[in-house]
Amino acid sequence: MNKTLMSDEEKKKILSRLCLMDDVFFSKCFSESNECTSLLLRIILSRSDITVEEVRTQQWEHSILSRSARLDILARDKDGKIFNIEIQKDRRGAKRKRARYYSSMIDVSALAKGEDYDTLPESYVIFITEQEALGDGQALYEIERCIAGTGKPYGDGSHIIHVSASLTDSDTELGKLMADLRCTDPDAMHYNELRDRVRFLKRSNEGVISMSGEFEKIIERAVRISEKEALEKGEKRGEKRGVKRGKTDMVKTMIADGSVPLEKIAQFSGLTVAEVESLKQSMVQ
């Protein structure tokens, strides 16, 4: 696939429209900032004693005999606790059995051959979704195993958390954090750690350079989502023309947005540059 070079201004325009609910941007923001990750965990877990010492992003947990998993963020604090944080715009990406599977993958990686089971560290799997998470209208769900009949905690050190970003109270610390995750303008963010990091990545030349390897992922994912929406729209209409019309609408939306070069739109939509230019001309007639 031929890659079209983008200018720094074009890159900054794309970055200006991103928020931390975009998993690629989220991972990049937190990948080199223990401070941002510590802040997020302290607020979500309502604990002031969390100090993150290691952060890895887009971490693959491989398995020879079963399905591998790529984790958005895998962090470890000063006490050895392990935290997996996942960003999902669509709640369908935060399925309950996915959380269970991720928790088991973390356990397998955390326990070395021959080690006693009691050495397993406490672990947290945290899903942050833009939409309501589990269907009961809560902003935050804490899932813990308990003993049926008594209700007593099972105490195995495994925790699953779901946060619904759109339902949080804007007057609380959690609500302000979720507002920051949805915010595209760093100057409007509440927390200094996030504000400074996002401002660096979006507006400084060094930050834009550090994001250079991510633009293909960002644009390709945006096109993939748009194509999926177009396909769903076409299926609802019950006709192939609906899919084609939906794809054309998607390309026109990207042209009108102005943040993606025409060559890139052609590259990821499957159209030729001439076809994209023709659509652009039709929009101004």
N, C-alpha and C positions, 0 to 999 in steps of 0.2 A: 504494500500500500504506500503510495507516494504521500509524503507529509508536506503540507504547505506551511512555510514559515509565517509566523504571526509577529507583528511589531509589538513592542512593549506597550504601546497605547491600546492596541487591540486586546492584549492580555489583561491589562488593567480594567478595561471595560467589561470583560467577562467576569473578572474577579469581583468587580463592584456589585454585581448582581447575586453573588453567592452568599449564603448564610451558613452557619455551622450545622444546620440540619441536612446539609449536603454531606454525605459520608466521606467523599474524597477530601473536601476542604476541612471537615471535622478532623479526620485522621492526620492531615498535615499540620493543622493548628496545634494539636495536642502531642504530636510525635516528639517535639523537642522542647516540651514545656512541662516539667514535673509540677510547676506551680499551678498551671491551668487544670491539670488532672486532679491535683489535690483539692483545689477549690470545688470542682464539680462533685467529687465524692463526699467532701465534708457537708455540702448543702443537701445532696440527695439522701445521704444516710443520717443527716442531723448529728454528725459527730465532729468535734473540733480537734480530735487527736490523730487524724489521718495525715501522714506525710509520705507522699509517693517518692520512691527512690529510683524506680525503673519504669519506663514506658516503652512499649513496642506497639507499632501500628501495622494494620494489614498483615497480621501474624498468622501464618498457616500452621494449623495443627494437622499433621499428616498421619494417615493410618493405611497400612498395607491391605488389610482385610475389610475395612469399612470406609464409610464416607469421610473425606477430609473436610475441614472447616477453616474458613478464613475469618479471623476475628478483627473487628475494627480497631479496638484498643485492648491490649493486655498489659496491666500494670501490677506492680508489687509495691507494698508500702514497707515502712521501716520495721514492722513487726512480722513481715513475711506473708501477710494476707494477699490474696490474688483477686484482681478485679478485671472482669471482662465487660466492656462498655460498647453497646451496639446502637447505632443511629439508624432509624427506619422511618422514612416519611410515611409509608403505608403500613398500617397495623398488621396487614397480612404477612409482612416480613418478620413479625415478632410473635410467631406461633409458640404455643406453650411447650410443645415437644421439641421445638428448636432450642428453647432455653434449657430444657432438660438435657439435650444432646450436647450442647456447648459446655454445660456444667460437667458432664461426664468426660469430655475431651480434656478439659482443664485438669481434672483429677488424674487422668492417665498420664499426662505430661508432668505432673507435679510429684509423682511418686516414683522414685528410682527403684530399679530391680533390687530386691532383697530388703528394702526399707519396710519398717513396721507401719501398719495402716494408721496408727495413732499420730504419725508424723505428717499426715496430710494437712496442708494449711487450710485455714478458713477461706472460703471462696464466695465471690459475689458475681452473678451474671445480671447485668443491668441493661434493659432495653428502653431506649427513649424514642417514643413515636410522636409524630406530629398529630395524628388522629387519636381518638379515644382508644385505649389499649385493650381492655378485656370485656368491655360491654356493660359495666356496672356504674359508669359515670364518675369514677374516682380519678383524681389527678395522680395519685401514687398508690401502687399496690405492692405490699411486701408479702412474699410467699415463703412460708416456713413449713417444714415437715412437723407434724405433731402425732401423738399417739391417740388413735381412735378410742373413744370411750372416756378417756381422761382429759383430753385436750392439752396434755403436757407437751412441751417442746421435745422433739426427738433428739435435738442437740448434736447433729452430725456435722455442723459447721458449714453447711451448704445453704446459700441464700439466693433467691431470685427476686429481682425488683423490676416493675414496669412503671414507667412515668409517661403520662399523657401530657405533652407539652401544651396543647391547646386548652386544657382544663385547669391549669394552675392559677391560683389567686395572685394577681399582679402586685398585691401589697406584701407578699411573703418573700423570703429569700429564694425559695424554690421558684416562685413565679417570676421573679426578676432574672433568675438564671435561665429559665426557659425562654423568656423574652429576648435575652442576649443570644441564645442559640438560633432564634428566628430572625434576628436583626441583621440587615445587610450593611448598615452604617456603623462603623466602630465608634464614632463620636457619640452615638446615642446609647451605647452599652452602659450597663450599671457597674460591672466589675472591672477594676483596673487590669487584672491579669489577662482577661479576655480582650479587653479594649486594646491593650498595647500589642498583643500578639496578632490580632486580626488586622490592626492598622499596619503593622510591619509587613504582613504577607500581601496585603492589598495595595499598599501605596508606596512602599520603598522599593528601589531598584533591586536591592539584595533579596527582598522577599519575593518579588516577581520572578527573579532568577531561580530561587529555591523551589518555586511552583512549576517551573518549566516542564518537568517530566509528568505533570498531572493534567495538562490541558487536553491531551488526547482522550484521557479517561473521562474528563468532565464533559466534553462535547459529545463523545460517543455515547455516554450514558444518557445525556439529555435527548439525543436523537432516538435511542432505543426506547425510552419512556414514551416519547411522542408517537413513535411507530406503534407501540403497544396500544396506546389510547386510540390511534387511528384504526387499528385492527378491531378493537372492541366496538368502536362506533360502526364500522362496516358490518360486523357480525350482527349487530342489533338491527341494522337496516336490511340484513339478509341478502346482500348483493356485493359482488366484487367491486362494483363501481364505488361503493361506500368506502372500501379500504383505500382505493386510489384517491378519492376525494379527500379522505381524512389525511392521507400522506401529503397531498398538495397543500391542504390547510396548514399542516405542521411546518412545511417549508416556508410558506408565506409568513407564518408567525415568526420564524427565525430571521427572515429577511427584515421584517418590520422592527424586530428587536434591535438589529444593527450591531450587536456585539460579536457576531460570528462572521468571519470572512466568507464570501460566496464560494470560494474554492473548498472550504471546510464543509459547508452545507452540502455541496455536491458530493464530496467524498463520503460523507456518512449517510446521505439519503439515497445514494445509488443513482441519482440523476447526473446528467452532464452539466458542466459549467454553463454551457449555452442554454440548457433548459432552465437552469436557475436564473440566469440573467433575463430570459424571456418572461419568467414569472414575475421578476422584479419590475420589468417594464410594464407588464399588464397591471401592476398595482398602482402605477402613477398615471395611467391613462384615464 
